[in-house]
Amino acid sequence: MVYLNRRQFLQRLLATGAIVSGVLADSPRARAQGFAEALGYSPKYPADFKAFNYVNPDAPKGGQLALSVFGSFDSLNPFVLKGMAAAGLNDLCFESLTVRAWDEPFSSYGLLADRADLAADGQSITFRINANARFYDGSPVTAADVLFSFTTLMSTQAHPRYRIYWADIAGAQVRDDTHIRFNFKRVNPELHLIIGELPVFSQKALVGRDFANLSREAFLTSGPYRVAKADYGNTVRYQRNADYWARDLDVRRGQFNFDYLVFKYYKDETVSLEAFKAGEFDVFYETNSKRWARDYTGAAFNEGRIIRREIAHHNNAGMQGFGMNTRRALFQDVRVRRALDLALDFGWSNTHLFYGQYTRCDSYFSNSELACSGVPQGAELALLEPYRTQLPPALFSQPYQVPVANNPAEQRKNLLAARDLLSEAGWMVRDGMLKNAQNEPFAFEIMLAQRGFERIVAPYVYNLKRLGMQVSYRTIDVSLFQRRMDHFDFDMTIVAYGASQSPGNELRDRFSSAAAKTEGSSNVMGVSSPIVDALIDRVIYAKNRAELITACHALDRVLLWGEYLVPNWYIGAHRMAWWNRFGFHEPLPLYFDALTWVMQTWWQTHEQPQKT
């Protein structure tokens, strides 16, 4: 995640070796209601803007929006490793110092903070808290609350992702009731912007509490909603704060329009779709190609009472795939991992299972300029050259190729190539089973959280069994799935890495050696490579956009050749259906999560008769 850049700080800080920037309240882009920052460009919105372009500033307030969630929940604390937090908490209740604009690659605008001063040496940033900022009990948000939130999230009581994400922050100091300074260990081009994402909660409500085990008590927060009722495992209901302090702020005007937001939990997505069609909730976000192609039929659709639409977006598609836990001895040989990749017949699946809706992921930054292509040249080659002896020779001489099979004959060639790689790695078929020199079978389990994926995994498992492997797949409860993921207790599973337009510090949580050893991190595949670590730093500390793109190309290439997962697929649109009683503003944003967009910017046009 990244935001940044502004006026003379750019020139002054180029000399420090990084493009970092801040916006002073007396600069041309400072705003009466806050401040603006962007990465490598000037922010889009002028100082006197009233609302974001993708928002209706005059949207009516009222009504209720009901959404579905897959799985379960047992906690109201989204910041700890323990438990499953309720959906909507972060978006609806907690606020940060800054917020992003969804129609710019990475820009941030002041929310809880109305001023930010970046030190000339890029080693610290000071935020001023908006004097109007209030928690929902009417008490002011202070610099002490910000410090308490930061200190808590950086402690061992919170989820380790925060310590990884903000690793370059040395600490924070309260200057007075409204000013807080964050000190940096080193110049980091995006650090002063990503610390703006810090969620803030009340010190007086939580000081002295056991944060790691705080789960059934709603936090005192400053956001537009508060938890009204939690029926754990079934439903969570949020109520809009009519006295919300930022309701007329430019970054909030026209948003959070429903009086109530309800999340209903289902353990089966097919069941939830039928519940949607019966009017149990309002909007359905579809992830299953078969259902999208076949199940959105009936009188409600024909009569226009339910709208079905694919909504295009410009999101970086990132990477999804069957991730291998390389902590397991079975997956530590890259030849074995490549063989597992060769066994997937995406072409057959896309035709027979996906109705031609998907494109194969071919990069950790699929569908973006950050994806590597061809062979490394120029600046990328220079970046990779010092590691030549530690990387596969083919990385420098041929493009990375996700296995392709356009017909059964080509897939047979892929399986033969997989057999040869397995043989090189010491695996041979004996008595109909693939075994190593110790006569141990090649056996593993694919762990799933959604039954809908079973039909997709089945043909892949069939191909693996043709190679002599003993492979099973099992769908487990979502809470157990998350617990096993947190503890890296799996062989293979589906992993997904969404990507921003400007990746940065989050890459450490996903792919660094340190994260590979940290339970609860996103490095579930166990990527542990000094080269990857070095390239992540080159992305984070890139001096300009060109350097960032080059570093992303190099990192992408090394990860792909590492064969840590079997790439899946993506689609360039949000597949959505909703009952026809809601409005939303156009033009649509460019980069957005579908359900967050619905919660934050839609409004009710007339009364909803469905069950609540």
N, C-alpha and C positions, 0 to 999 in steps of 0.2 A: 504494500500500500504506500502510496506516495503522494505528496502535494509539493509544490514550491515555486519560488522565484519572484523577485521584485526589484525595482529601480536601482539606485547607485550601489546597493549592497552587492549586486552582481559584479560590478567592476572591482569594488574594493576587496571582495573575497576570492576572486579568481587567483590572486596571488597566494592564497592559502592552500591551493591545490584542489579545490572543490567548488562547484557551483552551488552555493548555499545562499539563501536570501531571507529577508524578513520584511515586514511592512510596518513602518513606524506610523503612529497615529497622525503625524503631521506631514506624511508623504502624500503625493497626488492621488494614490489609490486608497488611502485611509478613508473609512466611511463613518458617518455619524453613528451608525448602529454597530459597527464592528470593523473588521479589517479583512483583507483578501491576500491570498498567496497562491502561487502556481509553480509547477515544475517546468522550467525552461521556456516560459511564455508569460505574457501578461494575462491576468484573469479576465474573463469575458465580461463580467457584469460591472457596470459603472458604479460610481460612488453613491448615486441616488436611486439605485434600482429598488423596485417595490416588491418583486417576487421573482422566483426562477421562471424561465420561459415555459417550462413544462407543467406549471401549476396554474390553476385558476384562482387568482387572488380573491375572487368574490364567491368562492365555493360555499354553498350553504352548509351549516352545521346541523347535526341531528342524526337520528336513526341508529341502526346497528349493522355491523358487518360480521358475519360468521364465516370462519375459515376452517379447513380440516388440517390435521397434522397426523403424520404416520408415526406410530410408536406409542410412547408413554412419557410421563414426567413425574418426578418425585421431589423437585427442588425449586425454590424461588431465588436461588443464588447461581447466577450464570458464570461466576468467576473462579470456581474451584474444580478440582479434579473429580471430586465425589459427586455422584448422582447425575440425574438428567434434568436440566433446567427447563422450565416451561417456555414454550414458544412465545415470541413477541417481547420478552423482557427488555432486551437490549435496544430494540427499535422504539419501543413505546414509553419506557420508564426512565431509562438512563440517558443523560446528556453528556456531551463532551465539550471541550473548550472550543472546538471548531467543527464544522460540518462540510461535507463535500458537495460540489455541484455535479449532477448526473449528466450534464451535457458538455463537459470538458474532460480531457484526459485525466488530469489530477489537479483540481483546484480546491482550496478550502477557504471558508468564510467564517468569521467570528460568530460564536453562539454564546456559550457561557463567558468567553473572553471577548472583550471589545477592543483590545489593543494587544499587540505583540511587538517586542523590541528584541531583535537579534543582535548579539554583540558583534562588533566589527571583526573580531577574530573567529567568529563562527563557533565559539566554544560554549555559548550559553544563550538562552532565550528567556525573556521575562514576559509573562502574561499579566494583563490587568483584567480582573473579573468584572463583568457587567454589574453595575450597581443595582440593577433591577432584578437580577437573577435570584429566584426563590425556590426553595423546596416546597412540596405541596402542602406542608403545614404552615407556610407563610414565613418561615425563618430564612434569612439570607444565605446564599451560597458564598462562602469565603475562601480565601487562599488557604486557610488551614484545612478546609474540607478537601481541597485539591491535593494538598500534601498528604493528608491521611489516606486518600484513595490511592495515590501513587505508591506510597510506602507499603500499604496493604497488598496491592497487586504485585509488587516486586518481592514480597516476602514468600517464604516457603509454604505459607498457608493458602496461597492462591495457586491457580493453574500455572504450570511452568512456562506456558507460551509467552507470558508477559515478560518474564526475566530474559527470555531469548530475544523477543521483539525489541525491547528497549535496553539491550545489553550495553550500548554505548553511552547510556546516561549514568553519570557518576553519582548524582543525587539531586535533591531539590531543597530550596530554602524559601521560607516565607519572609517577604520583605515588610509587609504590613497586612492589614485585613484584606486588601484587594489585589496585592501583587505577589506573584510567586515566580522564582527563577529556577530553571532547570539547567544544571551544569553538565557538560558533555566531556567524555573521556578523550574524544578526538573529533575533528571536523567530520561530520557525516551528512552528506547532501540532503537527506530527507528527514533527519532526526527531529529537527525543530517542528516539522509538520506532522510527523506521525505521533509525537507526544501530544499534539492537539487532539488526537483521537481518544485520549484518556477518559474513561467513563468516571463520572464524579458522583459520590454518594456522601451522606451526612456523617461527619465525625461523631457528633454528640449521640447519634443513635446507635453507633456500633463500637465506640471505643471501649476497650477492655473485653470485648466479646471473643469467643472462639470462632474466628472467621471460617476456618476450614470445615467446621461442622454446622455452620449456620445455614439452614436449608428451608425451614418451614415458616420463616418470617419475612414479610415483604420489606424491602429496604425503603428508607426515606430518601426520595429522589426528586429531581427537578423537572422531569419530563412531562409531556402532555397528558399522560395517563398514569393511573395507579392500579394495582391489583385490587379488584373488587371481591373476587371469590375464586378460590382454587379447589377444585374437586380432583385431588391427585390421581393421575392416571387416566382421567376422563375429560375434564373441561377446565379451562382457565378463562376468566372473564375480566376485562379491563374497563374502567370507567374514565371518561375524559374529564380533565380538570377544567371546569368552566373559568377558573381564575388563573389559568396557565400564564405564567409571566411573559412568555415569548410569543404569544399568539399573534401579535402585530409586528413582530420583528421580520425584516425582509427575508431572512432565511427560513422562516416558518409560516409566513402569510399564505393562506389558502391550503394549508396542510393539516392533517390529523382532524378530519372533519366528522367522524362518527362519534356519537355519544358513548357507544359501547363497541368493543371489539371482543369477539368470542372465538376461542380455538377449541375445536372438538377433535378428540383423539380417536384414531382407528388403527387397528392392528393389521388390517388387510386393505390394500388400496382399491381392489375391485369392489369390496363392500362399501368403501367410502365413496366411490363413483356412483354407485346405486343410491346411496344416501343423498348425494348431491342432486341427482335427478329427481329424488322424491322431495326436495326442498328443505333438507335438514341444514344445509349451509349454502353460502352464496357464490363462491368462486372455486373453481377446480383448476389446479395447475397440473397438467398431464406430463408424465415422464415415460409412459409406456407407449411405444409406437403401435402395437396391435390394438390397444384400446382406442387410441386416437383415430385409427383407420376404420374401426368397426363398431365401436360401442356408443358413439355420440349420435344416436338416432332416436326418433320418437316424436310424439305430437308436440312436446315442448320446444323441440328444435325446429320442427316444420312450421310452427306458428310464430316463431320469433320470441317466445317467452324465455328461451335460453339462447345466448349468443355463443357461437363457437368460432375461434379466430386464432390464427398464427400471427404473433406480434413480433416483427423483426427487431433485432437489436444489433449493436456493434461491439458486444462484449468480446474480450479476448477469451477464446474457448478453453485455453489451458490444456489440461491432460486428464483423461480418465482411463483406467485400465485395470487388468487383473494384476494387482500388486503382489510381488513375492517377498516374503519375509526372509531377507538374506542373512538374518541371524541364524537361521536354520542351516545346518550343514548341507542339506539337500539342494539348496539354491545358491551356494557360494561360488559355483563355477559358471562363468559368463556363458560358456558354450551350452550348458544346460538351460540357462535362461533364454538364450536365443532359440533353442529347440522348442521350448514351450511357446514362444512367439510364432514360430513357423506353423505350429499345429492349429492356430486359429484361422478359420476360413471366413473372413469378414464378408467377402463377396456373396457367399451363399447365405449367410445370416441376413445381410442387408436386403437381399431379394426375397427370401422366404419368411423372415421373421419381422423385419423392420419396414416392409413396404416401401423400400427405397428412400427412406426419410433421412438417413444419416450419411455423414462423411467421416472417414477414418481419421482419428487423431494421428498426426505425424510429427508432433512437436509438444514440448511442455508449454509452449505458447502458441498452440494451434490457432489458425485463422488470424494471425497478426504479423506485423513486420519484425517481431522479435524472434520468429521461428528461423532456425538455420536452414540453409539450402545449399545444394551443390557441394563443393569441397571448400575447405577453409582457404581464404585468400586475403591478401592485404593485411589490414589491422588485426583481423581475427587470427590469421595464420601466425602473425607475430606474437599474439597473445598466447597461442597454444604451443609455439615452438619450444619453449623451455621444458615442456612436459612430453616431448616427442617420444622419448625412450620409455615412458611410463604408460603411454596410450597405445591402443591397437594401431598398427601401421595403416590398416585400411581407412582409419578415420581421416588420414591426410590425403588419401588417393582416390576415394570413391564416396559418393553421397550416401548418407544413411538411408536405407530403404525399409519401410514397414512392409512385411511380407504381403504379397498380393497374389490372389488366385482368381482368375476369371472363369475357370471351368474346372471340372473334376481332374482333368489331366494335370493342370498346373498345381492343384492342391496336392496331388500325389507326389509331384516333384518336391514340393515343400516338405512333405512328410519324410521323403527319402533323405533330404538334406538334414532334417531334424534327427533322423536315425544316425546319420554319419557323425553329427556333432556329439550326440550322446555316446557313441562308440569311442570317439576321441577322448571323451571325459571319463571313460571307464565303465560305461553302462552297456550291457549286452543282454539280448533276449535269451533267457534260458527257461525251458519248460513253459513257454508261453508268457513269461513275465520278465520285465526289464529289471535286471539285478546288477549290483556292482561286484567287485572282486571278492568282497566278503559275503557274497550271496544274499545281500540285503535287498529287498524289493524297493523299487521306486514308487513310494506311496505317499499321498498327501490328501488333505481335505481343503475344499474351497468353502470359506465361511461367508454366508449371505445374511442380509437383514430383511430382504424383501422377496416374497415368493414369486413375484413377477419375473425375477431374474433367473429362476430355475429353468424356464424354457430356453433362455439364451445360453446358459451354462451347459445344458445337456449336450448339444451338438459338439461343443468344444471338448467336453469330457469324453465323448465318443471318439474323437480324433486322438486324444491322448491315450486312450485305451488301445487304439490301433498301434501305438508305439510300444505297447507293453506295460504302460504305467497303470497303477492301481489308484484311481482318483475317485473320490466321493465329494458330494456337496451337500451342505446342510443349512437350512434357514433357521436362525435362532431369534429369540426375543431381542428387541432393539436395545434394551438396557444392558442385557448380557453382552450383546455385540459390542456396544460402546466400551464396556468394562474390559473385554478381551482386547479390543484395539488399544486402549490406554496402556495395557500391560504387554503389548506386542505378543499376545498369546494366540497366534494363528499361523497357518501355512501360507495360504493365498486368500486374498479377498479383493473386493472392488474398492479402489481408491480414486478419489477425484481431487484435483488441484485446480481450482479456479485461478485465473491470473488477471492482474490489473494491466492497464496500458503502460505502467511504469513500475515493474517489480522492484523490490528492495529488501528491507530488513526481514520481511516474512519468509524469505528464502532460507534463512538460517533455521527456522523452525521446521521447515520441510525437508531440507537436504543436508544439513551440516552434520559433521561427525559428533559434535557435542549433543545435538538433538537426538541422534541415533541412540544415545545412552540415557536419554531423559524420558522416563515414562510419562505418557500423556502428550508428548510432542506429536507433530504431524509427520515426522520422519518415520512412518510406519514400516517402510521397506528396509530401513536400516542402512541407508546410504552413508558410507563412512569412507571418504576419500579426501586426502589433502589437496588434490587438484580441484575437486568440487568446492572445497572450503575456500581456496584461493580465488576461484572464479566468482563465487558468491560475493566476496569482498570487492572484486572488481566491478560487479554490478552496483553494489551499495555505494561505493565511493567514486563512481563515475563522475567525471568533471562536467560532462555535458551529455545531451541526448545521443549524439553519435557514439560516444564511448559506451553509454549504457546499452545501446543496440548491439554493438560489437561484443560486449561482454555477455549479453544474453544469448547471442548466437553461439558463442563458445561454450557457455554453460549448457545450453540446450543440446549441443552436439555431444558433449561428454556424457551427459545423462542418458541420451538415446543409445549411444554405443555401450553404455553400462548395462543395458537390457534389464533394468530393474522391474519392469512391468510389461505386460502384454497390452499394447494400446487398444483402446476401445473406439469410441465414436462420439460425434457431437452434432448438434443441429443449430443453425443460425437464427432461431426464432423461439419465442416462448409460446408453447401450446396451451391455450387457456380457454375456459368456458365459464360463463357467468349468467346468473339470472338477470333479465333485462330490466333492472330498476336502479342502475348506477350510471354515473357520468364520470368522465375523465377528460383531461385537457389535452389538446394537440397543439403544436407538435409534441411527439413523445420524446422522452430523454434518449440519449444515445447509449449510455452504459448503465444498466440497471438490473437489479434483482426483481423479478416479476411480482412476488407477493409483497415485498417491501414497498414497491411502487403503488400497489393496490391499497395497502394499509395507510400509506402516507399521503396520497394525493387524490384518491377517488372520493366521491360523495354520493349520497342517496338521492335519487330523483323522485321517487314516490314510495309509499308505504310498502313494506315487505310482508307478505302474508305467511311466509313459511314458519315452521316451528322454531322455537328458540331454546 
